[in-house]
């Protein structure tokens, strides 16, 4: 399973980072993610730092649904995890299957994203500027795929690209959106 080598940061200057992304990578793609995270009834999936998610992405030209499994973190400093993901044809059926297997929805929330896909130094990257309505912050996520042997160089490349956007190490966070949204809800 490939590792999602990713760093996430709180953005102190959202307009400046947006401008830098647009200048470097062109117009981003505005999308709204509707995420539902599932867990075992006893909480053992999330309790083991694993994730099972169904994401429906509403874009300007299409809507697609993706099923994702993330294993436990392989790098504590970045929060990077092994990830397997596949597009599913029928959103309702995907939810029915996951619930039929005994998993229960734990949290559902929306992310408003602007995505920039690009290649740098022979690597494919995805930069995403993120707003979650329930959280009073803007984030940037930058990711690339890596193997276990390639994780450190991949994260170094991600960190370098973030620095070019004005993101410093002090802005990095490993807090998960699921935890932040749960904390923001009464």
Residue pairs with C-beta under 8 A, 6 or more apart in sequence:
1 71
1 82
1 83
1 84
2 82
2 83
2 84
2 145
2 146
2 147
3 74
3 80
3 81
3 82
3 83
3 145
3 146
3 147
3 148
3 151
3 154
4 70
4 80
4 81
4 82
4 83
4 143
4 145
5 78
5 80
5 143
5 144
5 145
5 146
5 150
5 151
5 154
5 155
5 158
6 78
6 79
6 80
6 141
6 142
6 143
6 144
6 158
7 78
7 141
7 142
7 143
7 155
7 158
7 159
7 162
7 172
8 79
8 139
8 140
8 141
8 172
8 173
8 174
9 139
9 140
9 162
9 167
9 171
9 172
9 173
10 137
10 138
10 139
10 171
10 173
11 17
11 129
11 137
11 138
11 139
11 140
11 167
11 171
12 171
13 166
14 129
14 138
16 166
17 129
17 138
17 140
17 165
17 166
17 167
18 114
18 129
20 164
20 165
20 166
21 28
21 114
21 116
21 127
21 129
21 165
22 28
24 116
24 118
24 164
25 116
25 117
25 118
25 127
26 116
28 114
28 115
28 116
28 129
29 59
29 60
29 114
29 115
29 116
29 117
30 59
30 60
30 112
30 113
30 114
31 57
31 58
31 59
31 60
31 113
31 114
31 115
32 57
32 58
32 110
32 111
32 112
32 113
33 55
33 56
33 57
33 110
33 111
33 112
33 113
34 55
34 56
34 57
34 58
34 108
34 110
35 53
35 54
35 55
35 108
35 109
35 110
35 111
35 177
36 53
36 54
36 55
36 95
36 105
36 107
36 108
37 46
37 51
37 52
37 53
37 105
37 106
37 107
37 108
37 178
38 45
38 52
38 53
38 54
38 98
38 99
38 103
38 104
38 105
38 106
39 45
39 46
39 52
39 103
39 104
39 106
40 102
40 103
40 104
41 102
41 104
43 106
45 51
45 52
45 103
46 106
46 178
48 72
49 72
49 73
49 81
50 69
50 70
50 71
50 72
51 68
51 69
51 70
51 81
51 178
52 68
52 69
52 98
52 103
53 67
53 68
53 69
53 70
54 65
54 66
54 67
54 68
54 88
54 91
54 94
54 95
54 98
55 65
55 66
55 68
56 63
56 64
56 65
56 66
56 91
57 63
57 64
57 65
57 66
64 87
65 87
65 88
65 89
65 90
65 91
65 94
66 85
66 86
66 87
66 88
67 85
67 86
67 87
67 88
67 94
67 98
68 83
68 84
68 85
69 83
69 84
69 85
70 81
70 82
70 83
71 81
71 82
71 83
72 81
73 79
73 80
73 81
74 80
74 81
74 82
74 148
74 151
75 151
75 155
76 174
77 174
78 155
78 172
78 174
79 174
79 176
80 146
80 151
80 155
88 94
99 105
106 178
107 178
107 181
107 182
109 132
109 134
109 177
109 178
109 181
110 132
110 133
111 130
111 131
111 132
111 177
112 130
112 131
112 132
112 133
113 128
113 129
113 130
113 131
114 128
114 129
115 126
115 127
115 128
116 126
116 127
116 128
117 124
117 125
117 126
118 124
118 125
118 127
119 125
120 157
120 161
121 157
123 144
123 154
123 157
124 144
124 145
125 142
125 143
125 144
125 157
125 158
125 161
126 141
126 142
126 143
126 144
127 140
127 141
127 142
127 161
127 165
128 140
128 141
128 142
129 138
129 139
129 140
130 138
130 139
130 140
130 141
131 138
131 139
132 139
132 177
132 180
132 181
134 180
134 181
134 184
134 185
135 177
135 180
135 181
135 184
139 173
140 162
140 165
140 167
142 158
142 161
142 162
143 158
144 154
144 157
144 158
145 154
146 153
146 154
146 155
159 169
